[in-house]
Amino acid sequence: MGAWGVGIFQDDSSVDWIEDAYASGGPEAVRSALEDAANASAGDYLEYDEGTAARAAAEVVASAFGAPPELEDGDTMETLMEHSESVAEDDDLIALALRAIRRVAAENSELHDLWSRAENTASQWMTATEGLETRLRGIQ
């Protein structure tokens, strides 16, 4: 595993998904990443890469519908908004993003497991994840 941090652009896996899958696939990549997490059975373990992709996709949805994260880098926001008009045409993505982010934060998710063991930053990750969920609920 490379770099990882609380924010989606502090995590190599999230950045890779945004720069590769999202950049080339747009809204289809967003839907696919969200469905992978949201449709994972409660008894199945959600792997790290699927969780980070879903979290990044949920941030894309929030941003496309006017509830972006606080980012200091304009280039980063530009990347998130690359396909925002196409994403915003699909209102169903908001509910799907909510289901996905709840699944990412569940106990049988590798992201949840890793962050719960990160003693100094576990609460920051949970706060960031809850903040994303709150922003998504606000646009629903």
C-alpha positions, 0 to 999 in steps of 0.5 A: 500500500502506498500513501494513504490519508484521511482525504481522498487525495491523500490516498494513492488508491483513490487518486489512481481511481480518479485519474484512471477509471473516472477520467476515462469512464466518467459517470459509468465508472462512478456508478460501477464503483458505487454499485460494487460497494453498495451491492456487496453483501453485508456478510462479505468483506469489502476490500480496500480498493473497492472501498476507496473507489466507492469513497472517491466516487461518492465524493464525485457525486457530492461535488457534481450536485453542489456539495464538494469537499473542502480542498485547497488545491484547485487542480484537485477540484477540477479533476473531481468536476471533470465529468460533473455535468454528466454525473449530475444528470443521474439523480439516482447516484445520490442514493447509491452513493449514500448506500455505498459510503455506509457500506465503506464505513461498516465493520466488515470493510477493509477501510474501516478495519485499517482506520480503526487501528490507526489510533491517532487518525481513526476519528479523523477518518470517521469524521471525514466519512460522516461529513461526506454522508452528511453532504450527500444527505443534504443534496438528496 
